[in-house]
């Protein structure tokens, strides 16, 4: 980048995982979703009326789960990690670091807003005093 430090490996991993997942869900599984959509097209009353999900829906969901699991394992191998646990740890650490960074940034922003508000208040107060002083001066000059 432009003199900025490279993001830590966890952040890069999160970025790659989001891109991979987005492609998986929106492109790679499009045909799967299209082929199985009809099985989930049921009225709300059927779901809330006690009949719930069908056996067919459950089977489709189990297939979906298997595909996701296999794709995630494929991602882990392609990225050179040894286990899902290792990946989740890196993601978790990256999220914690990012949260701390965001909290620090928001604290700085809030401090700047406070300083700005104080400066505005000071300017308003000073402006009112000047107007008052000018009115007093105008009153004296009118005599």
Rosetta blueprint (number, residue, H / E / L):
1 X L
2 X L
3 X L
4 X L
5 X L
6 X L
7 X L
8 X L
9 X H
10 X H
11 X H
12 X H
13 X H
14 X H
15 X H
16 X H
17 X H
18 X H
19 X H
20 X H
21 X H
22 X H
23 X H
24 X H
25 X H
26 X H
27 X H
28 X H
29 X L
30 X H
31 X H
32 X H
33 X H
34 X H
35 X H
36 X H
37 X H
38 X H
39 X H
40 X H
41 X L
42 X L
43 X L
44 X H
45 X H
46 X H
47 X H
48 X H
49 X L
50 X L
51 X L
52 X L
53 X L
54 X L
55 X H
56 X H
57 X H
58 X H
59 X H
60 X H
61 X H
62 X H
63 X H
64 X H
65 X H
66 X H
67 X H
68 X H
69 X H
70 X H
71 X H
72 X H
73 X H
74 X H
75 X H
76 X H
77 X H
78 X H
79 X L
80 X L
81 X L
82 X L
83 X L
84 X H
85 X H
86 X H
87 X H
88 X H
89 X H
90 X H
91 X H
92 X H
93 X H
94 X H
95 X H
96 X H
97 X H
98 X H
99 X H
100 X H
101 X H
102 X H
103 X H
104 X H
105 X H
106 X H
107 X H
108 X H
109 X H
110 X H
111 X H
112 X H
113 X H
114 X H
115 X H
116 X H
117 X H
118 X H
119 X H
120 X H
121 X H
122 X H
123 X H
124 X H
125 X H
126 X H
127 X H
128 X H
129 X H
130 X H
131 X H
132 X H
133 X H
134 X H
135 X H
136 X H
137 X H
138 X H
139 X H
140 X H
141 X H
142 X H
143 X L
